[in-house]
Amino acid sequence: MNEKNIGIVIFQGQDVAKVLLSTRQVTGRISGSLRQKLTAPADFPIVGDYVSGRFYDADAFLIEEILPRKSFLARKVAGNRLDEQGIAANIETVFITTSGNQDLNFSRLDRYLTIVWDSGAFPVLVITKTDLLNAAEITQIEADLRQRFIGVPVILTTSQEDNREKFSTYLKADSISAFIGSSGVGKSTLLNQLIGELKQVTQCTRLDDDRGRHTTTSRQLFLLANGAMLIDTPGMREISLAAQQSEGFEQQFHEIDALAKQCRFKNCQHLTEPNCAVKKAIATGQLPDAVLKNYLKLQKELSYLQQKEQRQQRRLQKNK
């Protein structure tokens, strides 16, 4: 009963987690000593976390430690708080899922890619519902994505075909992957295919706007037959960056950072300054104007959050 066990969190509730041990699945609660060490929302156990603990009853598991994370996917909590909200841990691949219809938004994809790069995982763009598009539209979307997001793999799927082979490269034994995206884009439908049985409830597409209905309400990990693990997440209406995600931002917009080194002024804002290499790249068609616009928007957002965090830290130091 007192022997220490290690397992992985496969479901996360408000104060309860389901933990998969080597022999069985148990319900876990955080120990009092661990709770005292958890100072921020991101510190609490999330799906994908490896945890250790002991049984205090036949089926009651006490989580005493969260093992070091290899990766951590997070976004800023809603509202004015600056804390990060954990989405999933220890993931190797994140499938950023969007439908090829009205949900496709390149500016939103910049945000998704920023949080994925920052997490330490590898992003893959998954475009669903391409059966609702004609051949010319599909070709154009794929070309636009590969031009805008250089080096990021793109998977095109339909609800009418078996898509499992398209994901096999990433779903290796013992690997952890996660699906993220807006509500109703078909994440759960894909997950059901990859698992091979109906685990997640799905609903049909609305006829008036081609959008699916949101069905996933919590994060949950599923085990595939080959030992790979997949995490489904609720749809995200907002993707707010956290102040700590500047590295992911730089990775996502590395092309602009490389061009900026050729600008005349080191502190060039890429607006009206003379001899701006970034503006020149846009004029020659090397860089889409939309990329710079979103870069400046997200840069301003991150700068505001970082300044706000610094003000909070100064207030805390002053109070001490």
NORJOTA-V985105 format. One line per field, one symbol per residue. phi: phi as a letter, one per 20 degrees, with the letter a starting at -180 (. if undefined). Layout:
BEGIN
phi = ???
END
This chain:
BEGIN
phi = .effcdbdfdbcdfcccedeefdadcedcfffffgfeedcgfeffcgofeccacedbgcdddedbdfgefbbebbfffnefdfedfdacmeecdeedbeedfffbffffgfgffffgffnedecedddlffedeffffffffffffffdfnefcddcceeceefffdffeeegmedccdcrffmeoffffggfffnbfddfccfffffbmdfefcfdbebdcdefenfccddcffdfccefegfefffffffdffffffffeffdfdgemdcfflefffffffenfcfffffgfgfffffffffffffffffffffffff
END
